[in-house]
Each structure stands twice: as C-alpha cells, then as structure tokens.
Amino acid sequence: LKAALALLNKLVTQHPRFAEGWNQRASVYWQMGDYEKSLADCQRTLELNPNHYGAWQGLGLCQLNQGDLAGACQSLRTALRLLPHDDQTRRSLRRCEDLLRKYPAGGSGSKAMQIL
C-alpha cells in the first residue's frame, strides 16, 4: 500500500485533473484506515467528475465510518442512481438506513461500523 500511495501521490501531483487518480488514492487511504484522507480524495474526485460511481460509494462509506449516517445514505443513494443494480451498494444503503432509524441523531461511527 505504501508503494501504491507513493505512485498515486506522484500521479495526482502531475495530473491533478485526472479524477481516477484521486479515486484510486482514496481507495488506498481507505485500505490503510485513513478515512479522513480517503473522504477528502473522494470529494476531490467528485469535484472533477460528479458522476463517478466509485467516489460516491467511497464517500458514503467514509461518512458512515465517521458516523454521518444521513450523509452516507445520501451518497449511497447517489451512487445507486448512477449504477442502480449494484447489490453491494444497495445492501450498504439498507444497513445505513436501518442505522439511521436506530440512531436518528446521526449515531456513532464506531457503533455503525460494529453493526456492519
């Protein structure tokens, strides 16, 4: 992951308007457990390409991890509008909506991740 991150850092520096570079770096940050940086890179991806399915899905998972259940639901719904037949995202959205009903004030990210 460190080697991938170094390569992607170079890529986004040299090609800052290449949305997929940012999205791939967000994925690496996610795998490393750095959800803040993953969220920021998902947002940058969406600034460059508002129809990027993977960035919407990743953003939703980051928001869920941070306990932003309403934001996570919104992001996952947007992802499903772009790719309506993705079962995994549909399942994530259902879980997120269930958590939002259980924790209507937004819930706790750690509680949400324990349930997922």
Sequence and secondary structure as in RCSB ss.txt:
>XXXX:A:sequence
LKAALALLNKLVTQHPRFAEGWNQRASVYWQMGDYEKSLADCQRTLELNPNHYGAWQGLGLCQLNQGDLAGACQS
LRTALRLLPHDDQTRRSLRRCEDLLRKYPAGGSGSKAMQIL
>XXXX:A:secstr
 HHHHHHHHHHHHH TT HHHHHHHHHHHHHHT HHHHHHHHHHHHHH TT HHHHHHHHHHHHHTT HHHHHHH
HHHHHHHSTT HHHHHHHHHHHHHHHHSTT   HHHHHHH 
